[in-house]
Amino acid sequence: PEVHVHGLPLNKDQQIGPVPTFTPWPAIPSSLEGQALDDWMKARMLVSKEASVTVVVLEPAKHRELTNAGLAALNQWKFDPQMRGDEPVDGELTVRIHFRTQ
């Protein structure tokens, strides 16, 4: 059978990944508990071929505390490196975290 990622068939020249293996979610900071929140942040995850991760905030949340909470969680994420055929290569992906409470 063919292998599909996001609906795309893969061959040996196409790339897979990076693949997240550990993705803890950020917690709402206690200073914002009880508030109605609808905020988000965007970050780029740079994953080296050795699977080390660097997080770059592209768009911070309106609340600095949420950006800090998101960054703290993303810095704990673990990945398998991006693959080109059978070779690990440097890769990246963009993550958007939506913080919403009622």
C-alpha positions as CSV (number, residue, x, y, z in Angstrom):
1,P,0.0,0.0,0.0
2,E,1.0,3.6,-0.6
3,V,2.0,5.8,2.4
4,H,0.1,9.0,2.7
5,V,0.8,12.1,4.8
6,H,-1.8,14.9,4.6
7,G,-3.3,13.1,1.6
8,L,0.0,13.1,-0.4
9,P,1.5,9.8,-1.6
10,L,5.2,9.6,-0.8
11,N,8.0,8.2,-2.8
12,K,11.7,7.8,-1.9
13,D,12.5,11.4,-3.1
14,Q,9.8,13.1,-1.1
15,Q,10.1,14.3,2.5
16,I,8.4,13.2,5.7
17,G,8.3,15.1,8.9
18,P,9.4,16.4,11.3
19,V,7.1,14.1,13.3
20,P,6.1,15.1,16.8
21,T,6.6,12.4,19.4
22,F,5.9,14.3,22.7
23,T,3.6,17.4,22.7
24,P,2.6,18.7,26.1
25,W,-0.1,21.3,26.0
26,P,0.4,24.8,27.6
27,A,-1.5,25.6,30.8
28,I,-3.5,28.7,31.3
29,P,-1.5,30.8,33.8
30,S,-3.1,31.3,37.2
31,S,-3.0,35.1,36.7
32,L,-5.5,34.6,33.8
33,E,-7.7,31.9,35.4
34,G,-11.4,32.8,35.5
35,Q,-11.1,35.3,32.6
36,A,-12.8,34.7,29.2
37,L,-9.9,34.1,26.8
38,D,-9.9,33.8,23.0
39,D,-6.3,34.4,22.0
40,W,-3.7,32.6,19.9
41,M,0.0,32.5,19.1
42,K,2.0,31.2,16.2
43,A,5.5,29.7,16.4
44,R,7.9,28.0,14.0
45,M,9.6,24.8,15.2
46,L,13.1,24.3,13.7
47,V,14.1,20.6,14.0
48,S,17.6,19.6,13.2
49,K,18.6,16.3,11.6
50,E,19.8,15.3,15.1
51,A,16.2,16.1,16.4
52,S,17.2,19.2,18.5
53,V,14.4,21.8,18.5
54,T,14.5,25.6,18.4
55,V,11.3,27.5,18.8
56,V,10.8,30.9,17.2
57,V,7.7,32.9,18.0
58,L,6.2,34.3,14.8
59,E,3.1,36.0,16.3
60,P,2.8,36.4,20.1
61,A,-0.5,36.2,21.9
62,K,-2.1,39.4,23.0
63,H,-1.4,38.3,26.6
64,R,2.3,38.0,27.3
65,E,1.5,35.3,29.9
66,L,-0.1,33.1,27.2
67,T,2.9,33.6,24.9
68,N,5.2,32.6,27.8
69,A,3.0,29.5,28.6
70,G,3.0,28.5,25.0
71,L,6.7,28.9,24.6
72,A,7.3,26.9,27.8
73,A,5.2,24.0,26.4
74,L,6.7,24.1,22.9
75,N,10.2,24.0,24.3
76,Q,9.4,20.6,25.8
77,W,8.2,19.1,22.5
78,K,10.2,16.2,21.0
79,F,10.4,15.2,17.4
80,D,11.7,12.6,15.0
81,P,13.7,14.5,12.4
82,Q,12.4,15.2,8.9
83,M,13.4,12.5,6.5
84,R,14.3,12.8,2.8
85,G,14.1,9.2,1.7
86,D,16.1,7.3,4.4
87,E,18.2,10.3,5.4
88,P,17.4,12.6,8.3
89,V,17.5,16.3,7.3
90,D,16.9,19.6,9.0
91,G,13.2,20.6,8.9
92,E,10.6,22.9,10.3
93,L,6.9,23.3,10.9
94,T,4.6,26.1,12.0
95,V,2.3,25.6,15.0
96,R,-0.6,27.7,16.1
97,I,-1.8,27.5,19.7
98,H,-5.4,28.7,20.4
99,F,-6.1,29.6,24.0
100,R,-9.9,29.7,24.6
101,T,-11.8,29.6,27.9
102,Q,-15.5,30.0,28.6
